[in-house]
């Protein structure tokens, strides 16, 4: 598969995975994912623009790098 050429001035786009998707991918309940996230310092809260006449939505999101690191923490060292 050929990847498109990217100029050096073009920013690298980091995909964000929300808490629901991350818990599904890691096979953990959301509560346990939040607990591990708080202890490890991985993941962060993102505020989305307010919906029509509603409050702003705050959600926990992870990058793929953070998901990988969480996975390594959960599994532990492999031999």
Long-range contacts (C-beta under 8 A, 24 or more apart in sequence): 14-63, 14-64, 14-65, 15-63, 15-64, 16-46, 16-61, 16-62, 16-63, 17-61, 17-62, 17-63, 17-64, 17-67, 18-59, 18-60, 18-61, 19-43, 19-59, 19-60, 19-61, 19-62, 22-62, 22-67, 22-70, 25-67, 26-67, 26-70, 26-71, 26-74, 28-74, 33-70, 34-60, 36-70, 36-73, 36-74, 37-62, 37-70, 40-69, 40-70, 40-73, 42-66, 42-69, 42-70, 43-70
